[in-house]
Amino acid sequence: MRILKLLIVLLAASLLGACSSRMTANDANFAAAINKKLGCFPVAAPLTGPKTVVRVSAGNRAAIAQLNALASAGMLKASTRIVRKRNQHSMCSPCDPNPYCNPPGSGPGRPTAKKPGCFHSVTERVYLVTRRGAAAMKQALGLMCVGHEKVAGIKSFTKPTAFGPETVSRVTYTYRVTKLPAWTKSKDVETAFGLGKAHSARTTLVLTNHGWAD
């Protein structure tokens, strides 16, 4: 009987210790909580389905660098086009009823030095998802995933503090991209997405009955 009571006490102490350790504010618990929330390392552009068409202005260099890298890997098909867009603050109000300005020399819609016209030209890069890209997106539930994010280290965290009914801690951490698919093994993709380096991020963790959660 004494042995049974002793076993019960030891089991209860073990469970209490495990519960307490999960609630401790430390690197291991925080990394575990963040890893549960991390997942796909996505493409910056809104590629949300195999039929997505992405149009990016020529000035958006960061997005174009990533999208061009995906095009070089065969995931997208890229093209360039010039489109006419209406000026937001055009003085050419007589043009409004007509989708195009009146021809030069005919009517008040004629562009001049002081009246630039109703429209301006913009260069866009257009990207279409290829069959190879669509197959990869299908495997990743509709996202264009370059890999899987995983915590590399905890840089710092604040002392757990009561915030309303909850206890929280702000955590700064680094993560790397792992589980890279075969199509990412090119210099263009590695450079565009920074696959060889650690990325910094911040999050706020909340203490629950089961430990820390993101």
C-alpha positions as a LaTeX table, in Angstrom:
\begin{tabular}{lrrr}
\hline
Residue & $x$ (\AA) & $y$ (\AA) & $z$ (\AA) \\
\hline
Met1 & 0.00 & 0.00 & 0.00 \\
Arg2 & 2.85 & 2.34 & 0.85 \\
Ile3 & 4.51 & 1.55 & $-2.47$ \\
Leu4 & 1.28 & 2.41 & $-4.34$ \\
Lys5 & 0.99 & 5.74 & $-2.50$ \\
Leu6 & 4.63 & 6.48 & $-3.25$ \\
Leu7 & 4.11 & 5.76 & $-6.95$ \\
Ile8 & 1.07 & 8.07 & $-7.03$ \\
Val9 & 3.04 & 10.87 & $-5.37$ \\
Leu10 & 5.96 & 10.43 & $-7.78$ \\
Leu11 & 3.63 & 10.40 & $-10.79$ \\
Ala12 & 1.86 & 13.55 & $-9.62$ \\
Ala13 & 5.19 & 15.28 & $-9.05$ \\
Ser14 & 6.39 & 14.23 & $-12.47$ \\
Leu15 & 3.28 & 15.58 & $-14.17$ \\
Leu16 & 3.48 & 18.83 & $-12.20$ \\
Gly17 & 7.13 & 19.21 & $-13.13$ \\
Ala18 & 6.42 & 18.63 & $-16.83$ \\
Cys19 & 3.58 & 21.14 & $-16.76$ \\
Ser20 & 5.75 & 23.66 & $-14.94$ \\
Ser21 & 8.63 & 23.21 & $-17.39$ \\
Arg22 & 6.34 & 23.86 & $-20.39$ \\
Met23 & 5.27 & 27.15 & $-18.83$ \\
Thr24 & 8.80 & 28.36 & $-18.15$ \\
Ala25 & 9.95 & 31.33 & $-20.21$ \\
Asn26 & 13.02 & 29.99 & $-21.98$ \\
Asp27 & 14.49 & 29.58 & $-25.46$ \\
Ala28 & 13.43 & 25.95 & $-25.87$ \\
Asn29 & 9.76 & 26.54 & $-25.00$ \\
Phe30 & 9.55 & 29.67 & $-27.13$ \\
Ala31 & 11.17 & 27.97 & $-30.14$ \\
Ala32 & 8.76 & 25.04 & $-29.83$ \\
Ala33 & 5.75 & 27.38 & $-29.66$ \\
Ile34 & 6.86 & 29.43 & $-32.67$ \\
Asn35 & 7.69 & 26.34 & $-34.75$ \\
Lys36 & 4.12 & 25.11 & $-34.29$ \\
Lys37 & 2.89 & 28.28 & $-36.02$ \\
Leu38 & 5.56 & 28.56 & $-38.71$ \\
Gly39 & 4.94 & 26.93 & $-42.04$ \\
Cys40 & 5.25 & 27.86 & $-45.68$ \\
Phe41 & 7.92 & 30.42 & $-46.61$ \\
Pro42 & 5.77 & 32.14 & $-49.24$ \\
Val43 & 6.50 & 34.15 & $-52.34$ \\
Ala44 & 6.03 & 37.88 & $-51.71$ \\
Ala45 & 3.63 & 38.28 & $-54.63$ \\
Pro46 & $-0.01$ & 37.19 & $-54.18$ \\
Leu47 & 0.23 & 33.77 & $-55.80$ \\
Thr48 & $-2.79$ & 32.15 & $-54.20$ \\
Gly49 & $-3.88$ & 29.64 & $-56.81$ \\
Pro50 & $-2.83$ & 27.88 & $-60.03$ \\
Lys51 & $-4.90$ & 30.32 & $-62.14$ \\
Thr52 & $-3.42$ & 33.44 & $-60.56$ \\
Val53 & $-2.21$ & 36.18 & $-62.90$ \\
Val54 & 0.19 & 38.63 & $-61.27$ \\
Arg55 & 0.78 & 42.10 & $-62.68$ \\
Val56 & 3.64 & 44.06 & $-61.14$ \\
Ser57 & 4.78 & 47.59 & $-62.00$ \\
Ala58 & 8.34 & 47.81 & $-63.30$ \\
Gly59 & 9.32 & 49.86 & $-60.25$ \\
Asn60 & 8.56 & 47.09 & $-57.76$ \\
Arg61 & 12.06 & 45.63 & $-57.87$ \\
Ala62 & 11.78 & 43.36 & $-54.83$ \\
Ala63 & 8.72 & 41.51 & $-56.15$ \\
Ile64 & 10.10 & 41.36 & $-59.69$ \\
Ala65 & 13.39 & 39.84 & $-58.47$ \\
Gln66 & 11.51 & 36.99 & $-56.77$ \\
Leu67 & 9.07 & 36.48 & $-59.63$ \\
Asn68 & 11.83 & 36.48 & $-62.24$ \\
Ala69 & 13.67 & 33.86 & $-60.20$ \\
Leu70 & 10.54 & 31.70 & $-60.19$ \\
Ala71 & 10.24 & 32.22 & $-63.94$ \\
Ser72 & 13.85 & 31.07 & $-64.44$ \\
Ala73 & 12.99 & 27.95 & $-62.41$ \\
Gly74 & 10.05 & 27.21 & $-64.72$ \\
Met75 & 7.36 & 27.94 & $-62.14$ \\
Leu76 & 6.04 & 31.05 & $-63.89$ \\
Lys77 & 5.91 & 32.45 & $-67.42$ \\
Ala78 & 6.89 & 36.11 & $-67.63$ \\
Ser79 & 6.11 & 38.80 & $-70.17$ \\
Thr80 & 6.21 & 42.59 & $-70.38$ \\
Arg81 & 3.45 & 44.89 & $-71.56$ \\
Ile82 & 2.70 & 48.61 & $-71.66$ \\
Val83 & $-0.71$ & 49.71 & $-70.40$ \\
Arg84 & $-2.49$ & 53.07 & $-70.46$ \\
Lys85 & $-3.85$ & 54.29 & $-67.12$ \\
Arg86 & $-6.02$ & 57.29 & $-66.37$ \\
Asn87 & $-4.30$ & 60.08 & $-64.47$ \\
Gln88 & $-5.73$ & 60.42 & $-60.97$ \\
His89 & $-5.59$ & 64.22 & $-60.99$ \\
Ser90 & $-6.04$ & 64.90 & $-64.68$ \\
Met91 & $-7.08$ & 68.40 & $-65.75$ \\
Cys92 & $-8.45$ & 66.82 & $-68.91$ \\
Ser93 & $-12.02$ & 66.60 & $-67.61$ \\
Pro94 & $-13.65$ & 66.92 & $-71.08$ \\
Cys95 & $-12.15$ & 63.50 & $-71.81$ \\
Asp96 & $-14.12$ & 61.78 & $-69.07$ \\
Pro97 & $-17.06$ & 60.65 & $-71.26$ \\
Asn98 & $-14.59$ & 59.10 & $-73.70$ \\
Pro99 & $-12.25$ & 56.26 & $-72.67$ \\
Tyr100 & $-9.51$ & 57.88 & $-74.75$ \\
Cys101 & $-8.52$ & 61.50 & $-75.14$ \\
Asn102 & $-9.67$ & 63.31 & $-78.25$ \\
Pro103 & $-7.12$ & 63.10 & $-81.07$ \\
Pro104 & $-4.49$ & 65.91 & $-81.10$ \\
Gly105 & $-5.95$ & 69.11 & $-82.43$ \\
Ser106 & $-9.59$ & 68.18 & $-81.86$ \\
Gly107 & $-11.32$ & 69.59 & $-78.83$ \\
Pro108 & $-10.36$ & 70.50 & $-75.28$ \\
Gly109 & $-8.91$ & 67.08 & $-74.55$ \\
Arg110 & $-5.72$ & 67.81 & $-76.46$ \\
Pro111 & $-2.63$ & 67.37 & $-74.22$ \\
Thr112 & $-0.44$ & 70.45 & $-73.80$ \\
Ala113 & 2.55 & 71.39 & $-71.65$ \\
Lys114 & 0.20 & 72.53 & $-68.88$ \\
Lys115 & $-2.40$ & 69.85 & $-69.54$ \\
Pro116 & $-0.59$ & 66.49 & $-69.77$ \\
Gly117 & $-3.64$ & 64.50 & $-70.84$ \\
Cys118 & $-5.97$ & 61.98 & $-69.28$ \\
Phe119 & $-3.73$ & 58.94 & $-69.53$ \\
His120 & $-0.16$ & 57.86 & $-68.97$ \\
Ser121 & 1.74 & 54.72 & $-69.96$ \\
Val122 & 2.96 & 52.18 & $-67.41$ \\
Thr123 & 5.27 & 49.22 & $-67.99$ \\
Glu124 & 4.12 & 46.06 & $-66.24$ \\
Arg125 & 5.56 & 42.60 & $-65.81$ \\
Val126 & 2.90 & 39.91 & $-66.13$ \\
Tyr127 & 3.39 & 36.44 & $-64.67$ \\
Leu128 & 1.32 & 33.32 & $-65.35$ \\
Val129 & 1.61 & 30.10 & $-63.35$ \\
Thr130 & 2.99 & 27.24 & $-65.45$ \\
Arg131 & 1.98 & 23.59 & $-65.16$ \\
Arg132 & 5.06 & 22.93 & $-63.07$ \\
Gly133 & 4.18 & 25.83 & $-60.80$ \\
Ala134 & 0.56 & 24.68 & $-60.53$ \\
Ala135 & 1.69 & 21.19 & $-59.50$ \\
Ala136 & 3.88 & 22.66 & $-56.76$ \\
Met137 & 1.04 & 24.89 & $-55.55$ \\
Lys138 & $-1.33$ & 21.92 & $-55.42$ \\
Gln139 & 1.08 & 20.08 & $-53.12$ \\
Ala140 & 1.28 & 23.17 & $-50.88$ \\
Leu141 & $-2.50$ & 23.68 & $-50.65$ \\
Gly142 & $-2.64$ & 26.52 & $-53.16$ \\
Leu143 & 0.46 & 28.47 & $-52.06$ \\
Met144 & 3.76 & 28.97 & $-53.85$ \\
Cys145 & 6.04 & 27.76 & $-51.08$ \\
Val146 & 9.80 & 28.13 & $-51.37$ \\
Gly147 & 10.34 & 25.97 & $-48.31$ \\
His148 & 9.39 & 25.55 & $-44.65$ \\
Glu149 & 10.30 & 28.07 & $-41.95$ \\
Lys150 & 12.06 & 26.76 & $-38.83$ \\
Val151 & 13.38 & 28.65 & $-35.82$ \\
Ala152 & 17.17 & 28.97 & $-35.86$ \\
Gly153 & 17.52 & 30.76 & $-32.54$ \\
Ile154 & 15.89 & 33.02 & $-29.96$ \\
Lys155 & 17.66 & 36.40 & $-29.88$ \\
Ser156 & 15.78 & 37.97 & $-26.96$ \\
Phe157 & 12.47 & 38.02 & $-25.11$ \\
Thr158 & 10.80 & 40.29 & $-22.60$ \\
Lys159 & 9.97 & 39.29 & $-19.06$ \\
Pro160 & 6.52 & 37.63 & $-18.99$ \\
Thr161 & 4.04 & 40.37 & $-18.16$ \\
Ala162 & 0.33 & 40.46 & $-17.40$ \\
Phe163 & $-1.61$ & 42.01 & $-20.26$ \\
Gly164 & $-5.28$ & 42.02 & $-19.31$ \\
Pro165 & $-6.26$ & 38.46 & $-18.44$ \\
Glu166 & $-3.21$ & 36.99 & $-20.22$ \\
Thr167 & 0.52 & 36.68 & $-19.60$ \\
Val168 & 2.60 & 37.57 & $-22.64$ \\
Ser169 & 6.21 & 37.85 & $-23.75$ \\
Arg170 & 7.52 & 39.60 & $-26.87$ \\
Val171 & 10.08 & 37.41 & $-28.61$ \\
Thr172 & 12.67 & 38.28 & $-31.26$ \\
Tyr173 & 13.97 & 35.26 & $-33.13$ \\
Thr174 & 15.67 & 34.10 & $-36.31$ \\
Tyr175 & 14.53 & 31.39 & $-38.68$ \\
Arg176 & 15.87 & 29.59 & $-41.71$ \\
Val177 & 14.11 & 28.04 & $-44.67$ \\
Thr178 & 14.31 & 24.24 & $-44.67$ \\
Lys179 & 12.76 & 21.36 & $-46.65$ \\
Leu180 & 13.59 & 23.09 & $-49.92$ \\
Pro181 & 11.92 & 21.57 & $-53.00$ \\
Ala182 & 14.11 & 20.58 & $-55.94$ \\
Trp183 & 13.16 & 23.58 & $-58.08$ \\
Thr184 & 14.71 & 26.00 & $-55.55$ \\
Lys185 & 18.21 & 24.61 & $-56.11$ \\
Ser186 & 19.34 & 27.43 & $-58.38$ \\
Lys187 & 21.47 & 30.51 & $-57.73$ \\
Asp188 & 18.68 & 32.87 & $-58.87$ \\
Val189 & 16.14 & 31.43 & $-56.43$ \\
Glu190 & 18.63 & 31.23 & $-53.55$ \\
Thr191 & 19.62 & 34.88 & $-54.02$ \\
Ala192 & 16.09 & 36.24 & $-54.54$ \\
Phe193 & 14.70 & 34.57 & $-51.43$ \\
Gly194 & 17.78 & 34.63 & $-49.20$ \\
Leu195 & 17.67 & 30.89 & $-48.69$ \\
Gly196 & 21.22 & 30.67 & $-47.39$ \\
Lys197 & 20.81 & 33.12 & $-44.52$ \\
Ala198 & 18.83 & 33.51 & $-41.30$ \\
His199 & 15.82 & 35.84 & $-41.29$ \\
Ser200 & 14.78 & 37.93 & $-38.28$ \\
Ala201 & 11.22 & 38.19 & $-37.00$ \\
Arg202 & 9.22 & 39.14 & $-33.92$ \\
Thr203 & 6.12 & 37.74 & $-32.31$ \\
Thr204 & 4.15 & 37.86 & $-29.07$ \\
Leu205 & 3.65 & 34.59 & $-27.18$ \\
Val206 & 0.82 & 33.95 & $-24.76$ \\
Leu207 & 1.00 & 31.65 & $-21.74$ \\
Thr208 & $-1.82$ & 29.09 & $-21.76$ \\
Asn209 & $-2.73$ & 26.13 & $-19.56$ \\
His210 & $-0.71$ & 23.93 & $-21.93$ \\
Gly211 & 2.36 & 26.16 & $-22.16$ \\
Trp212 & 3.38 & 29.00 & $-24.46$ \\
Ala213 & 1.56 & 29.59 & $-27.73$ \\
Asp214 & 2.03 & 31.92 & $-30.68$ \\
\hline
\end{tabular}
